[in-house]
Amino acid sequence: METSKPIIQVDELNKSFGENHVLRDFSLSLFEGENLVILGKSGSGKSVLIKCIIRLIEPDSGKIFILDQDISLLDQDEMDLLRADVGFLFQSNALYDSMTVRQNLEFPLRRHWTKEEREEKAESAVKEALEDVGLSHTIDMMPVELSGGMRKRIALARTLILKPKVILYDEPTTGLDPITGREISELMNNIQKKYNTAAIIISHDMNCIRMTGNRVIMLIDGKNYAEGSFEDLLKNTDPKVRDFFEGL
C-alpha cells in the first residue's frame, strides 16, 4: 500500500492555545489508497490536527505537505484549488438547510467548475454521487426530511462529487446509532475501494476504527504516541494505549 512519497506528510507540527499545548512535534505520513485513523480522547487535538491539515487553523510550527505541496507557501487561490483534491467530511455534516439535496451537492461545483462544465456535467455528477451513497431518491428532498444517517451520507456525497484524492473524516459516526454507524463505516470502505482514495479518519468509535483503519495512530499528550494496525495496538501493553482498548 505504501508508495515512495506520501500523499500527506505532517512533520513536527506544534499548536498551542495559550498554555494548552495541543500538538507537540506531531508527525504522520498518509499513503495512496490508505485509511489512516487518528485515535485520541476528546480534547486531545484530533480535530485541531485535521483543521491544520486543511489550513483552517495555522500551526505554530512544523510542515504540512499535501500532494507534494508545502501548504504554508500557497496563497488563498492556490489553497482553494488544492482543497478540490481534499474532501472534508465535517462532524456536523454542514449541509445547507435552505437548499435541496441537489443544490447542496451542486454547491462545490459552483466554486470549482466553470459555468460550461456545470451545464455539461453537473447533473451526471450529482446522480453518480448520490448513487455512491445509495440515496438517489433523495435528490429533491430537504435536509430536514432526512434521518441523521441519511444526512451523513448526503454530506459524504457532496465530499465525493469533486472526486478528491484524499478525504478527511472528522468523527464520521458520532451521534449515530450502532447500526447506522456500521453502515457509514462500510460505505467509507466501499468508497476507498472504488476510487482508491486515501483518508485520514478522526474517531474514537472503536467499531468504526476496527472496520475502516488500515493503520491507526494514537494521539496522546499531543504526540504520535503509538501506531500500527488495530490488532497491533490491541496487543500493546503500554498502560496509556491499553486505556483505549479496555473491554475489547
N, C-alpha and C positions, 0 to 999 in steps of 0.2 A: 504493500500500500504506500509506503513512504517513497518519495522521489528525492532527487538530489537537492532541490530547492523547495522550501515550504511555501505554501500559498499565503499563509500569515506567519510572521515572525515577530514575537514580542521579546525585547531584550532589556532586562534590568529596569523594569518600569517601577516608578515610585509615584505615589499620590497620597497627599495628606490634606486633611481639613482641620486647620488649627493644630491642636496637639494629637489629633486622631490620625495615626499613620495607617492608612488603609492598605496600601500596596507597598511592599518592601523588596526591591530588586526582583520583581516577579518576571519570569521568563516562560515562554512556551513556543512551540512550533506546531503548526497545523498543516497536514499534508493532503494532497489531492485525494478526493474520494473518502476522506476520513470523517467520522463523527467523534469529536473530542468533547468530553464532558468536563465542565469545571464544577466541582463539588465543594461546598463550604456551608458553614452555618449562616443563618440570617444575620446580615450586617457584617459579613466577613470581607466584603469588597467585590463580590461576583458581578453585580450589576455595574459597579464603578469600572471594573475591568472592561466589560463589554462596551460601555459607553466611551471609554478611552479608545478602544479599537476602532469604533465608528466615528470618533472625534466629536462626539457630543460633549465630552469633557476633555480638557487638556491635562496631560500628566505633568508632574513637576520635573521629572527627568526620565530618561530611557528612550528607547526607539521602538517604533512600530512600522513594520513593512507589510504591505498588502499587495499581492501580485507584483512583487519586486519594486514597489514604490514606497519611499520613505514619506509617510503621510504628513510629517511635520513640515515638509518642503512644498506641499501642494497649496495653491490658492483655493478660494472658495469654489470657483468653476471647475477646477481640476478635481477637487474633492467630491463635488456633486456628480461628476462623471464617473468617478471610481465607485461611488455608492450604488450606481446602477448594477455593478457586478457583485455587490454585497447586500443580500437581502437581510432585513432586520425584522424579526417577529417580536413585537412588543408584548410584555406580560399582560398589559391591559387590552391588547388587540388593536386599539387606536383606530377603530372604524368610525366613519363619519355618520352620525345618527340621522342626519338630514338627507343622506344620499342612499339610493338603492344599492344593492349588491353590485350591479353592473357599473354604476357610477363610482363606487369605491374602488373597483378593480381598474377602471379607466384612469383614475387619478394619477398614478405614477406614469402612465403613458403620456399624459399631457405634459409632464415635466421633462420626459426624456426622449419622446418621439416627435418628429415633425408632424405638421398637420396632414401632409400627404401620407406618411407612414400610418398615422392613426386611421385615416379614411380607408386605407388598403388592408390593414392587418388587425385593427383593434377588435373587431367582432370575433374573429377566429381565436385571437389570443385570450380573450375573456372566456370563451367557451372551453378552450383547452385547459385553462387554469381551474375552472370550476369542475371539469371532468376529472382532473388530477385529484381533487379533494372529495369527489363523489357528491357534489351538490349542484348539478346543472339546473335542477328545477327551481333554485332559489334566485335566479338571475334578476328578477324584477321585484324581489322582496326587500323590505326594510330591515335593518339590523334588529330593531325591537321585536320583529316577528320570529327571530331565530333563538334557539337554545344557546346555552353557553358553549357547548361543544361545537355547534354549527358556526357560531361567531369566530371561534378559534380557527376553524377550517377556512372560513372566508378570509380571515386575516392572512393565513398561510397562502391561500390562492393569490392574494394581492402581492405577497412577497415573491411568489413564483413567476408572476406574469412577465417580468423582465429577464427571465432565465438567468438568475445570478449564478456566479461560480461558487460563491460562499453564502451560507445562511447563518445568521447569528440568532439563536433562540434564547429568549430571556424567560425562564421559568414557564415552558410551554404547557405544562399540565397543572399549574397552580390553580386552585379553585374549581377543578373538575372532579367529578366522582371517579372512583377507580376504573370503572368500565370505560368511560369516555376518555380518561387519561391513557388507558391502554390503547384505545383506538387512535388517538393522536400520536402516540409513540410508534405504532405500526405504520401510520401514514408518513411519519418522518423517515422511517426506514425505506418505505416504498419510493419516496422522492430521492433519497440518496442513491438507490439502485437505478432508477430510471434516468436521472440526469447526471449521475456521478458527482454530485455536489459535495463539497467539503462543508462541515458545520462545526460551530462551537455552540455547545448546549449548556446553558447555565441552569442548574437544577439542584434541588435537594430531595427530589422524589426518587426514592431508591428503585422503584419498579421501572420508571422511565429510564433511569441511568443503566440499569441492568439490560433493558431491551435495546437501547439505542447506542450506547457508548462503545466504540471500538477501543478507545483509550480514555482513562479518567485521570484528571489532575486534581489533587486535593489542595485547596486554597486555605491554608491555616497560618495564622499570625502574619498575614499579608504576603506569604511566600508560596512558591510551588513546593509544598512540603513533601509530597509523595506522588508518584504517578505509575500507571500500569493498567492492565486490564481490570475489569470489575473483580474477577476471580482472584487476581494477584493481590489486590487491596483487601479483599475479604479475608485472605490468609495472613495479612500483615499483623504482627503482634505489637506494634507501637501503640501505646495507650491513646494517643491523640487520633490515630487512624481508627482504632477499634471502636471509639465512641460512636462513629457513624454507622457501624455495622452491627451494633447490639441488637439481638433478637432475630437476625437473619440466619 
